[in-house]
Amino acid sequence: MIAPSIPPDVRARLRRLRLHARGGIGADGLGQHASRSRGAGLEFVQYRAYEPGDEPRRIDWKLYARSDRYFVREAERDSPLAVWLLLDATASMGYRDGADAARPSKLEAACLLAACTIELALRQGDRFGVVALGGSAPLAIPAAPGARQRDRCLLELARLHAAGGWPGEDALRPLWERVAAHALVVFVSDFFDEASLRLAERLAAARREVVAVQMLAADERDFPFAGAHRFVDPESAVERRVDAAAARADFLRRFAAARADLARRFDACGIRHAGHVLDEPIDAPLQRLFGERGAPRTGAA
């Protein structure tokens, strides 16, 4: 898999977002504190080279006049979070719409969403780590700050391949050993496996701030199939042959009911949540969850 690269238009929109825990600044050890992060804070620290998506107002035009190069001003700011990206890399996350290899799979989109979240954490000076469950190889990167940590995470994400089923308890041990109470856990999964939902509930009950993003294919949302079809569960290999036109209404009804039930369970344990369909902008769930309107409330899955 190619290393996730954030498109310039997405990077520009991310500038408006800030990761934060819903529990309230200053509660349970989550008070703001001065970090050594570099961003759009108040006290000037240094310059860095302009990147696509940087706000023009942060360019130092006097320095540009002297050097004929674009630089942006960075400053210290407050940042209290430890951010964890928890990715479902089981076989069902390998699905891509229309079986077209040029389109992103759920896992590829999840990794790009993780890259966007890492970029936000990096700007805030937050520590961030990655855990992938399932997949072709185990992945657990301890939380740390900085650009080198970002580069390491992106390199490891590029090596992920969707495979296998939901792991057993032994594979979950890094979560409980490394993800401390009050950490912000961004859990990205299709949540088709009951065990993935139970894990989200357990993390929330153990005082982790869980934010869930359900990854869905447009095929699952629209069921565009026609004629006789054979559907195969990628994790269990169970097959089902159906007449797609006859099955469509029942599938859409049951799929909507399943999503509504998932939303109710997330709401019941205080998990913020949003759905993401593969044909939507990759930052859409982050905008809903951490934008001005979506941040204080649970979102629609």
Order of alpha helices (4+ residues) and beta strands (2+ residues): alpha-beta-alpha-beta-beta-alpha-beta-beta-alpha-alpha-beta-alpha-beta-alpha-beta-beta-alpha-beta-alpha
